[in-house]
Amino acid sequence: MVNRNFRMIVGVFLMLILVLSIAGFRLQTTRHVIAAQAKPSHHYGLQNTFAKRSGVMASAERDGQISGLQQAFAAADTDIYIDEGADSNAIVIPDRARDIRKFPYPYRAMFAFASDIDETTPREFAVYHRFLNTKEMTPAGPGLGLDVGDTFWVYMADDMNLKVDMNGEGLDSVMTVFKLTDPNTLKNGNLIKHYADAGWIDGIHSFGDFSRKNPSHTLFTRGLAQAAWDVMNRLGIHPSYWINHGNEANRQNFGGYNPITFLKYQAGDDPKSPYYHTDLTVKNGIRFVWNSLGESQFGQDSPIFPITLRDGQKIWGFHRYTYDIIKGQIKWMWSADGDLYQALTKERLDQLMAKQQYCIYAEHFGGTKTPFTFYYPADVGALRMLADYHHNGKILVARTSRLLNYSVAQQFVQYKMKKKNGKMVIFLKSIQDPIFGNQEITIDKVRGLTFYVEDPKNTIVFVNKERVPADDLQLNPPDETGRASIGIKWFPADTTDYTKTAPAN
């Protein structure tokens, strides 16, 4: 009897151990799932590496030959949604390369002009944007109807005595917020505000033209930076990207400092410098900077890259095509007086599409000293070709700020996908920006995002737990990959001629 009772006790004890082991395994599995759901994305380097996988890709490669590194990245960087109690079809593991189209349907590349406002008078600005942005009749025929943004200056401190327009106007005629360097006297502030509201201005070309004959004699100060942000906030002008300008007197420049190169003069991000301002500039909404480093590469897999400033802050840098190498020499390709047709070629646009890349094309649309900016017929022809690529659904032409923000959203949106009751449900939760942190999203921040799905008609999309209305969704037939998709509609075209309602100053 004693032996029998002992055996019974041992059996119960072993059974208890088995039950606890199973429960512990389930608890550990649950913890791993929760950890995968909660883990934020910090893998922007890997995402840039794999960004090109979201373009054209054979289905066998996409569905069956994902490398172990990609699988590890997908598991670490995206949420795993498990609908407990449902069948296995409800389990969808997000994979950006599989799920998200690189560009809004039907486009296969994206293009922006990033124009520096150098030597541009209000007359010139109106003339060339009327041709680029509207469909009004111009000296070169009907306008192109494209979404082209521009930059502006707050101050003018240049002492070069240049002539900047067709009537021999000087630099004091260039479009600036303030008169010269006087932060108490508005010049074209209301005009710049008008064009910023219209979307024709979306970036800032540093605080102004501080180039000097003697580069060691700069007029820039931190006080001018503070006054600039004060007036921009008061007027409601909110640029999101910054483009450096000029020679060594432009100490406000930042992002490319190198103590052994020409760029050693840059001091805008040096807290020890009297020209320091990036604490103010980043706080006031600048998220992207062109750091003065020109490039000859026309297309980029990703237009953005991380920069650590000297004050410890991080910001997105962006690539700009600026020059070609011809016979071993640099030829700058960023003026609108005969360079456009040489750089903006059919071969390059076709290659941009074939590689599914971005292009941010540096330009100086102003300062041509002619009645009409694009006075070379070949330049007009190149621009019309670009417009045809856009209007025919090949290359999406967008203002620079929209291209840059779309790139961040496309690479770093956090989403879940769930099959339920015969429908696919897509939840867009946030943008996990590795530079600026987790960003709450609105529909405008994710416009253009396009997801491959089996049946677009049976797909529902939520943004911040709000269902996206049908009018904001675009249901797409199969593209070059053979897969159908659903997207949040891109911004509606706006070809309004805002010169007709522009204030005098």
Summary of the structure (lengths in Angstrom):
residues: 505
radius of gyration: 27.1
end to end distance: 106.4
largest distance: 117.7
contacts: 1623
relative contact order: 0.14
helix: 35%
strand: 21%
